């Protein structure tokens, strides 16, 4: 049995001894029992409140390196062609504190017929699928970055406005 108390981050160690494929709900837990992809029992004892990331590495008490992978699970994916519709849908989901994975005018949520109906009413196309669910970790989550593993880059130079106390914003 592998017992884990240590996170190593997302930089690959020299060797990977095991892979642990977990659903989103499992990755949210600081304490869990699971089975590695090779069939070895694993116990995880980490701090609560910080979800495991897909691609994160852990170290067992016996010195083995374990990589966390995302399990394929049921999801609802919604997409649209314009940013205003997409932003409105994200706003309404956020207003309901729904965990959401965000892409380029697409989003994923856990299946929920009420939320799916709302997204359709907002003008999005909704499909049921199976995929790794890797939602955003939240703006105020400690020590987090984007909760998704898609390759992309950000340009934080210009192209966005800033609010100021005196009420003016930069023209873009």
Secondary structure, DSSP 8 states (H G I E B T S, - for coil): -EEEEEEEESS--S---EEEEE-HHHHT-SEEEEE-TTS-EEEEE--TT----TT-EEEETTS-EEEEEE-EEEEEEEE-S-HHHHHHHHHHHHHTT---EE-SSEEEE---HHHHHHHHHHT-EEEEEEEE------TT-TT---S---------SSSS----TTS-----
